Amino acid sequence: MYIKTYNLCMNTKTVNISLSSELMGQLDRVAKERSSNRSELIREAVRSYLRRRERWEAIFAVARHRAKKLKLTEEDVVQAVREIRSKGHA
């Protein structure tokens, strides 16, 4: 993916990205369905991704803190997950 940015004014930048024809078609269909445009959909997708990433980072920070307190290793956690999955809970 090629990305180039331009500074248009203090608060916005323009980003050029390359998308496959299939992805562009999907983007255009959704934009039309929502009476929106590509830029707004992409902004919404980026905001959504960043919020989700922030939430996951917070979850992992809590988990790292608890694991440290309990002196658990990554392997301990992996093993616990395997055990739970093998019992059909996931």
N, C-alpha and C positions, 0 to 999 in steps of 0.2 A: 504494500500500500504506500503510495506517495502522498505526502502531506506537505503543503506549503501554506504559510500564514502571511497575512498582510495586516498591518495596523491601519484600520480605517478611521478610528477615533479613539478616545480614551477608554471607552467601555466595551468595545467590540473588536473582534478580529475575524477575518474571513479565512476559512480553511478549505482548501481544495483536496478532495479525497477521490480515490478510484474505487468504484464498486463494480461487481460483476453485473452483466445485463439482467440476470435473474433477480439479484438483490435490488437493483434499481427499479425493476418492474414492480416488485413487491412494495417498495417504498412509495412509488407513484400511486399504486392502487389504494394503499392505506391513506395517503394524503388526500386523494380524491374522496374516499369514503368519509373522511373526517372534515372535509372542506378546509383543509390545511395545506401546507406546502412542505417540501423536502426539508428545508432548513429548520422549521419548527419541529418536525418529527425527529430529526437528528438531535436537536437541542434537548428535546424531551427524553430521548433514549440515553443521551450522555448523562443528564441529571439523574435519571432513574438508576443507571449503572453506578454512578458515584455514591448515591444514597445507599444502595444495596451493599456496595463494597465497604462503606463506612460502618454499616450495621454488622457485617461479618467481621470486620477488624475489631469492633468492640466485643463481639462474642468470643473471638479468639484471644483477646487480651484477658478477659475474665478466665477463660479456660487455662491459659498459660499461668496466670496467677495461682489458680486453684491447684494445678498440677505441680507447681513449684512447692506450694505449701504441703502437699501430700507426698512430695518427692517421687512423682510419677515420671517415667520416661515416655518418649514417643512410642516406643515399642509396647509399653504397658497399655497405652491407650489403643493402639492398633489391635492388640490381643483382646482387649475387652470388647471392642467393636466386633471382631470376628466371632467371639463367643455369643454375643447377643444376636448377631445375624444367623448363626448356625441354629439358634433356638427358634428362628422364624419370627423374630420381633421387628425385623426391618425389611 
